[in-house]
């Protein structure tokens, strides 16, 4: 029997998603399409009668903006939004800012797929000479974290994302779910994938093929032990969802020049 409902949402398309670049901890707003995705998501959830009691986001603007647009479309702007760096996107280290398809041409599709999707492979770390280092680490939002700025990651595998996410999940999110609140987590592709791995018991090998498109809500129905009682549901038009999944999977493939 399903006791709790939990909704996961990868933020709407960001400007760098559109340009097929590793965005990660660089703070980007949603693209025009991303704004529409978030609004459409909110309308869908409203039509299906869902109501949220609490929303969790990362401290990156695209995650927060998505949550605001979803709540606005649902007429639930008053619902509290709680933000934490522990829900941030995976830190892609020195790959941040690079174009995925160009990297695939240089390094091969499989290498880029490993960097993007594998569980325990960490990309090369970001150092102080990286063009986006100061933009990230001088940002005031990172003085609000529950760890010193010097202890924040410079690169992460998906495993390391789960390692920094789980303490927050256990201490902050789980008590809200257990109290009977309906929770939306508006976060990122990899923070949502890491949480799915934990909740669904997905193997290190199989997580590579789990793809979440932008702006598509994922419904998890959980038992009293917070284990899924049925497969995750991606809500919306299933043909469009499959096309969106293929688009994400194709981002890391080399584009043949014509």
Secondary structure, DSSP 4 states (H G I P E B T S, - for coil): ---EEEEEEEPPPBHHHHHTB--TTS---B-HHHHHHHHHHHHHHHHTT---SEEEE-SSHHHHHHHHHHHHHHT-TTSEEEE-GGGSPP--GGGTT-BHHHHHHHH-HHHHHHHHH-SSPPPPPP-TTSTTHHHHHT-GGGGSSSS-GGGS-SS--HHHHHHHHHHHIIIIIHHHHHTT--EEEEE-HHHHHHHHHHHHT--TTGGGG----TT-EEEEEE-TTS-BSS--EE-S-HHHHHHHHHHHHHTTSPPPP-
